């Protein structure tokens, strides 16, 4: 993996997150400092692994030799908060996990619950107003602002394959299975629909169109 360069030292990151949590939730449920420190360390490893394949400006050097994490970059920090919340959930500290989930929601308007398992390699792109439900995700998943991944009344969620892009204000709901190299266009929607490999969907269910994805759009974001 590429070296990960932090904008501030790990201890400063811990102090930042702790202060944000205490300021946002000044209740009697104290944060376990030992667990928070451990979760941040694990989250930074996951950040390093995730950023290792991202080839965008602000994530890596021109030569792709190092990765950068900037706590003042909203997309970086929202992914970091998701990782910490998920690690807190895995440590069975649901108070900490809940507060981190809500902090992410307060700061970025992002609703991604702490128990949801996102893949090792994914990317949030200014995800204000995005809601991510308990779908099944594979690597190289890109999600923009205003996106909804949710279920219908039967509680069934989408299943995504390798290399997926959900552009702004799109929605994918219910028992959908999408193939590899799938793109859902901006302001488009799918409900309970299966899509084959290498497709772009534009328009709203049930009046949508399926186009061929010939340009491998995912390579804009990841070195794959």
N, C-alpha and C positions, 0 to 999 in steps of 0.2 A: 504493500500500500504506500501511497504518497505520504510524505510528512504532512502533518496537520499543524498549521500555524494559527494560534489563537490571538484574538485582538486584545484580550486581557488574560492574566494568569488564571489557572484553574481555581485557586483559592478565591480570587476576586469574583469569578463567576459564581461560586458557591455563595459568597456574601451577597451578591446582587440578587440571586434567586431567593435567598432566605429573606432579605429585606422586602422584596416585592410581595412575597407570600404573606409576611407579617403585616405589611401595610394594607394589602387588599383584604385580608381576612383576620382582623384583630379579635379573634374569638379565644376561647379558653382551651381549644384543642391545639396543644403545642406541637411544633414540628420536631421530629426526631432528627437531630443534627447528623448523627452517625449514618442513618439510612439515607438522608439527603445527599451527603458527601459521596457515599457509595454509588447512589443512583446517578449522580452527575459524572462520576468517573466512567461508569458503564455507558452512559449516554454519549460521552465524548468519543469513546471507542466506536460506537455505532455511527456517530457523525463522521468520523474519519473514514470508516468503511463505506458509508453512503457517498460522501463527497469524492471518494477516490475515482469514481467513474464519471462524475459530472464535468462537462467541458465548457461550461458557461463562464462569462466574465463575472468577476467577484467570487468565484469558487476556486479558481486555479490560476497558475501562472501561464504565460503564453506558451511555454514549452511543456505544460502539463506535468511539471516535476514536483510541485507542492500543491496542497490544498489550503484554503483560507476559511476560517470560521470567524465571523464578525458578529458580536452580540448586538450591534446596532444595525444589522441588516435584518429586516423583518422576516424574510423567508428563512434565513439561517436560524434565527432565534425561535420561530414557530416550530420548526422541525426539531430543534433541540428540546423545547418544552414538551413536545409529544414524546420524545425518547425518554426524558426523565419521568414523565407521568406513567409511561408503560413499564419502566423499570420499577417504579414504586408499587405499581399493581402486582408485578411479578414477585416483589418482596412482601406482598400481602399487607402493605400499609395503605389502606384505601382512603384514609384521611388525607395523607400527602398526595396520593394519586388524584383525588378529587380536586384538591386545591390547585394542583398544577394544571389539570384539565381546564378548570374555570379561569385560571390566570391566562392561559392561551386564548380562551374565549374572550376575556376582557380586553387583552392587548390587540388581538388580531381578528376578532369576530369569527374564529375558526372553531368548529364543533367536530372534534375527532376524539371520541371517548378513549379513556386510558386503556381499556381492555382490548381495543381493536388491534389486530396484528397487521401492521403495514409491512411490506417487504423490506429486505436489506437495502434496496436501491429504489428510491422514489424521490420526487421533487414537488414541493409546493411552490407555486408561482403567484405571488401576492394574493394569498387565498382568503381574502376578506369575504365573509358571507358563505363560505364553503361548509357543507355538512357531509361528513363521511360516516356511513353506517357500517354494519358488521358484514361487509362483503368479503369475498376471497380474492386476494391480490397476489400477483406474481411480480417479479422484478421489472424495473424500468417503467415505473408508473408515474405519470405526470398529471397534476391536477391544478387547474387555474381557479380564479375567483368565481364566487357565486355558483359553484357546482354542487349538485345534490346526488349523493349515492345512497339510495334508501330502499325500503321494502314496501310491498303492498300490504293489505290487511292480513294476508296469510303468513306474514313474517319471513318471507323468502327474499334473499338479497342477491345481487349480481355476482357472477364469477368472471374475473378478468384473467386474461392470459398475459404472457410475456410481451412487453412493449405496448403500452397503452397511453394515449393522451386524451384527456377530457378538457376541452377548451371552455372558455368562460361562459357562465350561465347555462351550462348544459345540465341535463338530468338523466340519470339512468336508474330505473326503479324496478324492483321485483326480480323474477326468475329470468334474468338475462345471462347468456353465456356468450362471451366475445372471444374471437380468435386472436392469434398473435398479430402484432403490428396493426392495432385497431385505433382509430381516431373518431371521437365524437365531436362534431363541429360546434362552434359557438352558437348558443341559443337553440340547440337541438335537444331532442329527448327520445328515449326508448323506454318501453314498458313491456316486460315479459317477452323479450325478443332475443333470438339467437343470431349471432353475426359470425360469418366465416373469417378466416385469416386474411390479412392484407386489405382491409376495407376501411373506408371513410363513410360515416353516416352524417347526413345533413338534413335538417327539417325535423318536424315534430310528429311523434307517433299519433296516429297510424300513417300519416302522410309524409313519410320520410323517403329519402333517396339514398341508395348505396353506390358509392364510387370505389374505384380501384385505388389503393394506396401504393403508388409506384415509386414514390420519392423517399421512402424510408425516413419519415419525419423525425422519428425518435433519435436519430443520430445527431440532430441539432442540439440535443440535451446531454446525451451520454456517449462515452467512447465504447461503442459496441459494434 
